[in-house]
Amino acid sequence: MSGAIDELGKLSPKIKVVRDQRYVDNGKVITTAGLSSGIDGAFHLISKIKGKGAAQLTALGMEYRWDPDSKYARAALADNYFPEITGVEFSEILSAEGDVDHWEYKALVTKPDSAATILDLLGKRVLAGTPRAHAVSLVPPEANNPDSHSSLEWKFADEQNRDWKGRALVEPATDQPGKFVVTLNLARQ
């Protein structure tokens, strides 16, 4: 998800990676995070040179909703703390939604062909590759939890030492035999 931004931080120890802004203006250089944030950075530049009104009129002329105070920054969203999932074949993403404090993915999985194997792979990926996290650990299932054979929970701290909890639930797809619905949740505690 945020691989390019993670790599940016490795290029030089002098680079300060900013994840929660669409563009950054240090007074000399304006940097942006992507395509639409590049447009926002351009409007920011217009507002510096010609004034906020000129930037607003330019945005209106392009039918673009410019919001210089927007708090939406892709690299700050919670899904950036999901590890890269390999070894699982997703045939369809059913939903992907959330914000900076929580995220939920739902996907239809065709392989592996058992809930236990899917959960085992997910657990290994969580432990081996949760980005920008430390103190990653799997939470032992509760003995009286009826979902314990079809779910996996984990916890970790992010780079700012905020606590997070993750959960994976694997259920047979009711209308597609041999496939599973995998729901992944993350929530900041």
Order of alpha helices (4+ residues) and beta strands (2+ residues): alpha-beta-beta-alpha-alpha-beta-beta-alpha-beta-beta-beta-beta
